[in-house]
Every structure is written in C-alpha cells, then in structure tokens.
Amino acid sequence: MKTLEPQRIEELITVLKKRFEKNMHRHPSIKWDNVEKRLMSSKEKLWSINEMEETEGEPDVVSLFDNEEIIYVDCSAESPKGRRSLCYDQAALESRKEHKPKDSAMNMAHEMGIELLSEEEYSALQSLGKFDNKTSSWLKTSPEVRKLGGAVFGDLRYNRVFFYHNGAESYYAARGFRGLIKL
C-alpha cells in the first residue's frame, strides 16, 4: 500500500484546506470537516492526491454534478506541467518507432491511482472556472474511437469548451491530462 510520511500528510492537508477555503464556488455544499475525515481514513487515496499535487495539478474538491460526492480533480489553470508530452495509452506508446514520449497519460494515471476525466466531467469542470486556455488535456476515449487509432482531448478557446481527436500516439508539449479521484 502506498502511503505518505506523517509530516507530508500534515503539509498536504494544510495545502488542500487552504485551496478548499479559497475556492468555495467549486464545492458550495461540502464541508471541510467531512473532506478531512475521508482523507484521513483513506491513506492510499491521500497518496494519489499527493501525486496530483506533486505534478502541479492543484487538486481541489469539486461538485461536478451538484451532489455532495467528494471528488478531487486537477484544478490548475493549465494542464498539469508534470503530466505533459504524453501519448494516450500503452498501445500508442508501443506503436511509436522513434521519438517516443516518456510515458502515456493512461499509464501515468494508473500509476498515480487516478482516472482521466470524461468529456462530461471535463465540461462540468469548465463550468467551475476557465481551464486549459493555452494547453489541452487528454480525456477518456471510447473503445470505438480508440480501436480506430484515435483519442479525444479537450480545451477551452473563445470562452467555449472544444473536444477534438488526434492519433493516440501523438504527443505535444502543451497537452497533458487532468485526473480525478473519488473519496
């Protein structure tokens, strides 16, 4: 089981609480005491949230669908810096003959214990702020699209959310991925 040292837990809880209090519009009906209890009772998920923080995702609690479910999502203004220049998945990574990226979004998310956002979740996140004005983020892609070699990503341009497609093996310095984890 992946866990954090007690000192790091304390530091992370302090950062998460400050971010929570600063961005109440993201989770208006959720109380910090409930969040903290869940965090402290789920050390492995706390480890995953720390990974989100370490890769500059600025994780925060978000109410994506107007319920009281506690979900942490990367809320950095742009796609997390520590998770860019990645192709979509392992098959895409293996298909590259040269100039391979360091990893894939799906592999990295799995190692971190988080999931990529779906198009619906990404749209809901965008209703809480403006994200990916200069970058883009890989999103969960349907098996039908993936089977044909493609993958989906999203961004915000002209005050509107756009979804696009690319070959899953492609990677760009301005494309990463946003993740989520449910407590």
N, C-alpha and C positions, 0 to 999 in steps of 0.2 A: 504494500500500500504506500502511495506517495503522500508524504506529509511535510509540513514545514516546521522549522525550529520555533520554539515559543516566542523568541524575540521578534522573528519575522512575522508571526501571526499578529502580534500586538501592533507592529508597524503597519501591516496591511489593513487591519481593522480600522486604524486611525485614518488612513488614506481613503478607504471606502466610505467611512462615516462622513468625512468632510465632503466628498463628492456627492453622496446621497443628499446631504442637507443643502448643498449649493444648487442642486438640480431637482427640486421637488416637483416640477412640472412633468418630469418623466415617470413619476410614481406617486400621484397625489393621494391615493387611499392606502398606501402601505406605510407602516410604522417601522422605524429603525430597530426598535427592540425585537420585533418579530424576525427581521432580517438577521440581526446579530445572533439570535438563538439558533437559527437554521445554519448559519455559517459555522458556528462553534460546534454544532452537532454533526457536521459533515466535513471532516478534515481533508478528505480526498478532493471534494469539490472546492474547498478553500485553496488547495494546492493548484487546481486548474485555474481559478480566478487569479491567483498569483502569477501564473504563466501568462495570462491575458495582460496583466499589469506590466510584467517584465518585457513584453514585446510591444509595449506602448499602445495598448488597446484602450486604456482608460475605462475599464469595465464599470458599469453602473446598473442599478436595478431599473428596469423599465416595465411599464404596464403596456404591453403591446396590443392587447385586445380587451382593454377596460375590465380586467379582472384583478383579483388580488394574488395571482400566482407570482411567486418571486423568481424572476428571471434576470440573470446578469447578461448584458450584451456589451460588446465593444462600442463605446460612445466617443472615441477620438474623432476629431473633426475630419480627418482624412484616414484612409485605410491604414491600419497599424504598421508603423515603419519596420518593425521586426518580423513582419509577415508579408513582405512584397517580393516580387520577382520569382513567383512560384507558378508552375503549371497547375492544372486542375487536380489530377489524381495520379496514382501509381502507374496505371496503364499508359497515360500520356507521358509520364516521365520516362518510362521504358521505351517508348516509341521514338524518342529523340535520339538520333545517331551522334550528334555533336552539339556543343554549346548547351549542355544540359543545365537546367537550374539546380539550385542546391537541394530542392525538395518540391513536394506538391502541397497544395492547400489541404486536400483531404487527409494526406498523411500527417501533416503538421497538426491539424485539428484533432485527429485521433490521438496523437501522442500527448496533446495538451488536455485531452478529456473534454473537449467542447465540440459543438456542431456548427457547420456553416449555416448561415441564415437562408431561409427560403425566400422566394420573391415576395410572398405575402408578409413575412416577418420584416423583410427589408423595407417594404412600403410602409409598414406600421412604424418602424423606427424613424423613417424620414418624416413622419407626421409629428415627431417629438423634437425635431431640430433640423439642421442642414448638415448632411454628412456626404463626404466624397464629392466635393466641388471641384477638386483637382485630380483626384485619384478615382479608382474603381475597385469593386470588390467581387470576387468570385462568389457565386451563390449555388445552393443545392440545385443540381441539374437532374431532370427526369431521366430515367433509364432509356427512354426512346431517343432523346436528343444525344445522350452520351453514347449510345450504341452506334450512332451515325458519325461519331468523332467530334461532336461539339460539346460545348459547355456554356453556361449562362453567367453573365456578370451584370452588375448594375452600378449606376452612378447618379448624381444629381447635376443637371445642367439647365440653365434658363429657368430656375425655380421649379423644375419638373423632374420626377424620377424616370429614368430610362432603363430598360432592360435590353441587353444585346446578346449576341452569341459570338463565339470565337472557336477556333480549333482548340481542343482541350490541352494540346501540347504547347500552346503559345504561352509566353510569359513576358511581362513588362515591368519596368521599374516602378510604374505608378499603379500597378494592380496587385492587390493583396487579398485578404479575406477578413471578414468580421465573423466573430463567433458568438455563441450563446451557450449558457448552461442554466438548467433549472434546479433550484434548491428544493 
